[in-house]
Amino acid sequence: MPQKVLVTGGAGFIGSNLVDALVATGASVTVFDDLSSGRLEFIQGHVKSGRVKFVKGSILDRKALDAAMQSCGRAFHLAATPDVRAGTEKPQAMFNVNMAGTFNAIDAARSASVGEFVFASSATVYGEASVIPTPENYSPLRPISLYGATKLAGEAMLSGVCGVSGMKAVAYRFANVIGRRGTHGVIRDFILKMRRNPKELEILGNGKQKKNYVHVDDCVAGILHPKKGLGKFETLNIGSADSITVTEIADIIAEEMGLHNVKYTFTGGDRGWVGDVPKYQPAIDSMLAQGWKPKMNSEQAVRKAVKELITEI
Ligand SMILES: NC(=O)c1ccc[n+]([C@@H]2O[C@H](COP(=O)([O-])OP(=O)(O)OC[C@H]3O[C@@H](n4cnc5c(N)ncnc54)[C@H](O)[C@@H]3O)[C@@H](O)[C@H]2O)c1
């Protein structure tokens, strides 16, 4: 019998790419998603072929989650409001989904005796770390956005529940994940802006924000890479080996769109928005030690994602 796995947020960007890879391993996949930002079309092929069961539901609906978790061996929890700015604009809504919803997912998994729980955390838990690249054991963990705080709290709840139950868990602290089906983020924003106005691009901040980007193919390969010697609860960074500035990303997008002499204007300041961490790069040594290695550095990841999104959007 193939292992039954549940993916919350499986109709979203990272989730649907993960579902593709899980289906390829022969797993029996249930996607649980309210389609608030995800799209059924991302997983429609698998649903039609019977490889994936789709449940439209919210992680705030505990009963629906309980039912979906039954007889699952592994649960991947990706459903969330994934945007730092959304947490500043509508903090209560973010709290509900990322905190109460994540508690529901963890507790529903525990009560259904799910063996392994995988949580999509974020490198935003590090806040403005003084050590870059930032290792998993860096402290103090002081997120500078509600989004980062909800991810850190999610990790803490998961660690606590693993401590008092038979469940094992891994929280992956993703860097900026990019690629096909990207539903949000700088690449999508810049492509849309330059389509509207090919002559001028407004860049939030001073353009020198330098961040780590990992392609979704590398990210999914990292999540599914077999791990050895993990404890009951672990945190693991997933990113690429280097970083790239926002202006360099704009240059790549303009080049791939065949645009010349685009005039950049900057809104100013050292960050794009309140809660934005202008420089970050998670250290990936722990994942390298597990035998996973990203195939792309930040620039290669950006270039591939740009090509994919230009065709897709
Ligand atoms: N994309 C990144 O760079 C990045 C970085 C770090 C962490 N993450 C985390 O990875 C996960 C996936 O992010 P993504 O970039 O694919 O975003 P996404 O918005 O494409 O995916 C989130 C999915 O969750 C679903 N969802 C939202 N609220 C829900 C609810 N109440 N009930 C059920 N489903 C709900 C959405 O419909 C969507 O399909 C999120 O937890 C996010 O915080 C993403």
The ligand as an SDF file (V2000), in Angstrom:
LIG
                    3D

 44 48  0  0  0  0  0  0  0  0999 V2000
    7.5650   31.2210   -0.8430 N   0  0  0  0  0  0  0  0  0  0  0  0
    8.5220   31.4500    0.0320 C   0  0  0  0  0  0  0  0  0  0  0  0
    9.5300   32.0960   -0.2970 O   0  0  0  0  0  0  0  0  0  0  0  0
    8.4350   30.9200    1.4410 C   0  0  0  0  0  0  0  0  0  0  0  0
    9.5250   31.1480    2.3060 C   0  0  0  0  0  0  0  0  0  0  0  0
    9.4500   30.6620    3.6010 C   0  0  0  0  0  0  0  0  0  0  0  0
    8.3420   29.9400    4.0180 C   0  0  0  0  0  0  0  0  0  0  0  0
    7.3020   29.7480    3.1600 N   0  0  0  0  0  0  0  0  0  0  0  0
    6.1420   28.9960    3.6480 C   0  0  0  0  0  0  0  0  0  0  0  0
    5.8570   27.9420    2.7470 O   0  0  0  0  0  0  0  0  0  0  0  0
    4.4430   27.6990    2.7280 C   0  0  0  0  0  0  0  0  0  0  0  0
    3.9180   27.7670    1.3100 C   0  0  0  0  0  0  0  0  0  0  0  0
    4.0830   29.0950    0.8270 O   0  0  0  0  0  0  0  0  0  0  0  0
    3.8710   29.4790   -0.7040 P   0  0  0  0  0  0  0  0  0  0  0  0
    4.9240   30.4390   -1.0540 O   0  0  0  0  0  0  0  0  0  0  0  0
    3.7010   28.2530   -1.5170 O   0  0  0  0  0  0  0  0  0  0  0  0
    2.5150   30.3210   -0.6150 O   0  0  0  0  0  0  0  0  0  0  0  0
    1.0890   30.0640   -1.2820 P   0  0  0  0  0  0  0  0  0  0  0  0
    0.2450   31.2300   -0.8820 O   0  0  0  0  0  0  0  0  0  0  0  0
    1.2270   29.7900   -2.7300 O   0  0  0  0  0  0  0  0  0  0  0  0
    0.6060   28.7550   -0.5500 O   0  0  0  0  0  0  0  0  0  0  0  0
   -0.1570   28.7490    0.6300 C   0  0  0  0  0  0  0  0  0  0  0  0
   -1.3270   27.8210    0.4170 C   0  0  0  0  0  0  0  0  0  0  0  0
   -2.0730   27.7360    1.6370 O   0  0  0  0  0  0  0  0  0  0  0  0
   -3.4500   27.8690    1.3230 C   0  0  0  0  0  0  0  0  0  0  0  0
   -4.1230   28.4150    2.4950 N   0  0  0  0  0  0  0  0  0  0  0  0
   -3.9950   29.6650    3.0320 C   0  0  0  0  0  0  0  0  0  0  0  0
   -4.7880   29.7940    4.1050 N   0  0  0  0  0  0  0  0  0  0  0  0
   -5.4090   28.5930    4.2730 C   0  0  0  0  0  0  0  0  0  0  0  0
   -6.3380   28.0920    5.2180 C   0  0  0  0  0  0  0  0  0  0  0  0
   -6.8430   28.8610    6.1980 N   0  0  0  0  0  0  0  0  0  0  0  0
   -6.7510   26.7950    5.1030 N   0  0  0  0  0  0  0  0  0  0  0  0
   -6.2940   26.0100    4.0920 C   0  0  0  0  0  0  0  0  0  0  0  0
   -5.4240   26.4400    3.1670 N   0  0  0  0  0  0  0  0  0  0  0  0
   -4.9870   27.7130    3.2600 C   0  0  0  0  0  0  0  0  0  0  0  0
   -3.5040   28.7820    0.1100 C   0  0  0  0  0  0  0  0  0  0  0  0
   -4.7000   28.6650   -0.6410 O   0  0  0  0  0  0  0  0  0  0  0  0
   -2.2830   28.3090   -0.6630 C   0  0  0  0  0  0  0  0  0  0  0  0
   -2.6090   27.2400   -1.5250 O   0  0  0  0  0  0  0  0  0  0  0  0
    3.8240   28.7500    3.6590 C   0  0  0  0  0  0  0  0  0  0  0  0
    3.6720   28.1660    4.9440 O   0  0  0  0  0  0  0  0  0  0  0  0
    4.8710   29.8260    3.7130 C   0  0  0  0  0  0  0  0  0  0  0  0
    4.7910   30.5860    4.8990 O   0  0  0  0  0  0  0  0  0  0  0  0
    7.3120   30.2260    1.8860 C   0  0  0  0  0  0  0  0  0  0  0  0
  1  2  1  0
  2  3  2  0
  2  4  1  0
  4  5  1  0
  4 44  2  0
  5  6  2  0
  6  7  1  0
  7  8  2  0
  8  9  1  0
  8 44  1  0
  9 10  1  0
  9 42  1  0
 10 11  1  0
 11 12  1  0
 11 40  1  0
 12 13  1  0
 13 14  1  0
 14 15  2  0
 14 16  1  0
 14 17  1  0
 17 18  1  0
 18 19  2  0
 18 20  1  0
 18 21  1  0
 21 22  1  0
 22 23  1  0
 23 24  1  0
 23 38  1  0
 24 25  1  0
 25 26  1  0
 25 36  1  0
 26 27  1  0
 26 35  1  0
 27 28  2  0
 28 29  1  0
 29 30  1  0
 29 35  2  0
 30 31  1  0
 30 32  2  0
 32 33  1  0
 33 34  2  0
 34 35  1  0
 36 37  1  0
 36 38  1  0
 38 39  1  0
 40 41  1  0
 40 42  1  0
 42 43  1  0
M  CHG  2   8   1  16  -1
M  END
$$$$
